């Protein structure tokens, strides 16, 4: 992933409120004369879409605007950003989708920016991990530990 700009470390990560992760449909369906449908995969990897909300103070909002304009060329360039997916928070190569939404003040010192990102290639667990996890059964000790952490 080298050669790409990074989401600045001193800008916050997205809020969970309003967060949306939507994989693109990669299937093509065709109706056959017999009444059945033929379904096939068009490509191995399709870009996904992520909608994020970022809450910024005044200094962060100023940094965001400068970074957006001068580093990623008003959203035209791809960049690396940690994105929350079912596989965890993982660095992804992303870029802004048009149209850009306005940054809005929510108090005298805080700004909210809603951003829609195109994710170049989403991180998904591999075939071996999928096969292993499909047949995996949690032990009683693992269930108790997860319950204690309020995950189950």
C-alpha positions, 0 to 999 in steps of 0.5 A, a space after each residue: 500500500 505504499 505510494 498513497 497518502 494516509 488519513 492524518 493521524 491527528 484527525 479522528 477516526 469515523 464515528 460509529 453513528 451513521 457508519 455504513 459499509 455496503 459491498 457492491 453487487 458483483 453479480 449479473 443476472 439474466 433471465 433465460 427463456 426457460 424461466 430460470 435465471 443465470 447468475 454469474 460473478 462479473 469480477 473478483 473484486 468490486 469497489 465497496 462503499 462506506 459512509 462515515 461521519 467525522 466529528 472535528 474541532 476547529 483545528 482538525 477541520 482546518 487540517 482536514 480542508 488543507 489535507 483534502 485540497 493539497 494532499 489528495 487533490 480535492 478527493 481525486 487521489 486514492 489514500 489509505 484509511 483505517 476502515 471498520 469491517 466485519 474482519 476488524 479495523 483494517 487499513 484500506 485504499 479509499 477515495 472520495 465519491 462524488 458529490 462531496 457533502 458540506 462540512 456542517 457546524 454542530 456547535 461553535 467549535 465542532 464540525 461534522 463531515 459526512 463522507 462517502 468513500 469508495 473502497 478499492 478492495 475490501 479486506 475479507 477473511 481467506 478461504 482457509 479461515 472461512 472453512 475453519 470458522 464454518 465448522 468451529 464450535 465455541 467451547 464453554 470457556 470461550 462462551 463464558 469469556 465472550 459473555 463476560 465481555 458482553 459480546 454474546 
